[in-house]
Amino acid sequence: MFLVIVLLVAVLMTLTRPNKAEHKEAMMKAVKELVDEEAENKGFKDNGLTRFGKNVVNKAIELALGSKLKLDDYYLFNTTHVRMDGKDKLLSVGMFGHVFTFDKKMLREALEEGDESPTDEEKAAAKAEKKRLKAELKEQKRKERAERKEQKRKEREAKREQKRKEREAKKAESEE
């Protein structure tokens, strides 16, 4: 009976180990939390510029992870690692359909110590993403200005209407 249970658990582990995309997604979630925490610790307020900066950092890290993240499959579970300083750094372990990432301190060190510089393709992608995010921020500001302008127009129109009604009321009073 014990052997059957062990065999069933082994089959379950084999069938439910996560793929590389799931590992990358879990790592990006952990990285985003780290970036948010670092921004908060450094006293950055949550505004459009800060979100823009966070998005640029997250996109650059996502591109780096995409090319440098290696998956090792051990049939019952799998791990991911990156190569830094000539050594493999273990980043996550996946089993039973879950990815377990390591603590933020290790992530911070792994991100700060990366010895491989980004490729031209990664730089171009990061630059394109930065340009896209900048355009998005500019469009958002334009929409906000248009909304403020429309709100002011409506307020002026409401004041004019109120004055018109007041004049009509005075005129009606004087006629009576």
Steps between C-alpha positions, in 0.01 A plus 500: 500500500783738591666437164174573314462833686860596424448409134178706482671800657790465254260487204308799637825698541606413147168606350471826696847649478486857360646603166754776432230761431346437842842534663559827313156630601566421867843664481351813340239519775776482761710756311204740470442472875869569557497806270186634669656446842826670398312799356299531820815469715669775302199727553372516142135598483263298285449722197525470123875553491565240771274248326684573175836434669373179660366379165834567329689312774253211495514473120881501499507227764237299314710516182812398690318211667362386166844446357700405809255286697585130472263219598633173639247217495540222756176317402341532848577872525692766313715800582602821330831677525705777340873504443680781683863541593570166335260325739143385469264679740187301587192724469198272536376147551183368339290205614135405542398777259661776710817704464683589818729799462773590741511797734522860384853542635625227269304650209644844574853358500436299185371806318779728623783254435413405143830497316362446152415822323178513298516408135430751225160335451418541870614862493288571192196331655545695825540823303186426298308421820626821659386695194159328508455569871605862453245541220237334719578739785484797262162382370374456856605855588334630183175327594518639854549854362205452263284374788595800716426735211162335441421519874581873505283553191210321668547708816496825297191381313329414831584847639362668187183294525464587867543873427248477216246339731566764766442778241180333384382467862576870567324597178197289595498662848518853355217426258272384781 
